[in-house]
Amino acid sequence: MELKEGDLVITLDKAENIRAVAGGVKSNVLGVIVSTSAHFDTMNVFGILIDGQIYYLFEDEFKKVEEEC
């Protein structure tokens, strides 16, 4: 899946289990990608703006909204 800044995404159930953002990110929450340049080891990390706060999530913790349409 190709992701770029400005893409609308929705969080998956897996995002609720992230200890670093416990209580901050729920599943099925709409956000927008604002950063694509972060990396952890060999994995891409994306900055997702949700309710005015940026959360850094791995690609398997959200999906593009456009793929459902």
Stockholm file with secondary structure:
# STOCKHOLM 1.0

chainA/1-69         MELKEGDLVITLDKAENIRAVAGGVKSNVLGVIVSTSAHFDTMNVFGILIDGQIYYLFEDEFKKVEEEC
#=GR chainA/1-69 SS CCCCTTCEEEECGGGGGCGGGTTTCCTTCEEEEEEEEEEETTEEEEEEEETTEEEEEEGGGEEEGGGGC
#=GC SS_cons        CCCCTTCEEEECGGGGGCGGGTTTCCTTCEEEEEEEEEEETTEEEEEEEETTEEEEEEGGGEEEGGGGC
//
